[in-house]
Amino acid sequence: MADHVPVPVILRNNEKWGQLYLLADHHIICAEVVRQMSDTSFENGHRIRRYSFKKSVNWKIPDGVQLDVAGVAPANAPRRKLNR
């Protein structure tokens, strides 16, 4: 069964953004391809750095974040099992 992390969503400049800062102060994200995009102004004129993450993107769940398994379907069984 997969766990689920609910993330609050806001609308800024007609784009939906997940507010990860409400879950923790520090986040670790890994991906095969990471590129810095142009700096931009976000909420209340705060200057931020934008990054693009591509291929095999993963987010390390910070300590203290509550996982919610309610309503998450069990994972499918593997199609085949190798005997070794």
Secondary structure, 3 states (H helix, E strand, C coil): CCCECCCCEEEECCEEEECHHHCCCCCEEECCEEEECCCEECHHHCEECCEEEECCCEEECCCCCCCECCCCCCCCCCCCCCCC
